[in-house]
């Protein structure tokens, strides 16, 4: 009897809304801060945090199982990509590293699924906003400490102490491009908090100023370019949401054509754009890396070398990229090439289907649904997919978990399984 009472108490505790909120926010925070946590407490410490959060998430879902709608929880495209990544362990030449990479991918996938399952979109926005505010404030404080107060770099956190000269700064994230991406997704969250009045006006405006300041101080051409794309996407969505339902489809196709034309124009004018963004050094580094990557990619063109996630330059073939440059190479600096290298052309095709379906579904929901919260997945995906052209952040930690959340939220509302329940009715927006 006592045991049953104790079990009931545990179920009541893990199934409470407050605990669900704490687990979701902690999961997002652990994903965002994965790099500094690894530097501070080591990889075993980080793994312990992720495993603990996964166990709590499973317990919470079990306790709330009667009230959870699992429709669209596992999109077929996500299962296909994950399944192919798992199969790669059979032909990988570094099977233990592949196993470790798959476990890391599974951990952040479980946490992303949990957040999608137990939290509404506005609750997810608030959680991302809270985590982003904390990370941006702490990053600025540490940069002020390093760059102004003690005037000394903090190498183990990757902080160069450059604030006195206007940056670049990387904060506690260790990479200015990733810090810029977090600032952008944070800014998207802050705007929605402001629009929905889920946060008071001045704290929301202050958060936007903070995100803008951090973005500028990163001096990251990649982050700045991503921000421009997100602003353009937000402007287009603003217009589409105010277009009548009967004219919206035509404007959608027009938007697609305009986006293709802009992409072609950007490619045609890539040299002056790179010069204007002062990104020549970044581009030269990536071009050299991609040339070396392409030569190795031909060896396992169809199936890839095997999943690893973040590179380990202590094993072959990644050992090749540990020499010949003065920076630590932990990815292909392009998510699409990275997937191609690790999972072959088959994996790349599955990945493109996955990201394509996720973005199209999110975009359609954002343009049709009345609430502004539906724009968050579409704009967050726009940021992630644009940054993926020059970084592989979407494949690990924060980037992957955010992508899973956006993918699942879109599938829940606009997946093929929901079509058998009821059609999505376009909503007229005021």
Secondary structure, 3 states (H helix, E strand, C coil): CHHHHHHHHHHHHHCCHHHHHHHHHHHHHHHHCHHHHHHHHHHHHHHHHHHHHHHHHHHHHHHCHHHCCCCCCCCHHHHHHHHHHHHHHHCCCCHHHHHHHHHHHHHHHHHHHHHHHHCCHHHHHHHHHHHHHHHHHHHHHHHHHHHHHCCCCEHHHCECCCHHHCCCCCHHHCCHHHHHHHHHHHHHHHHHHHHHCCCCHHHHHHHHHHHHHHHHHHCCHHHHHHHHHHHHHHHHHHHHCCCCHHHHHHHHHHHHHHHHHHHHHHHHCHHHHHHHCCCHHHHHHHHHHHHHHHHHHCCCCCCCCCCCCCCCCCCCCHHHHHCCCCCCCCCCCCHHHHHHHHHHHHHHHHHHHHHHHHHHHHHHHHHHCCCHHHHHHHHHHHHHHHHCCCCCHHHCHHHHHHHHHHHHHHHHHHCHHHHCCCCCCCCCCC
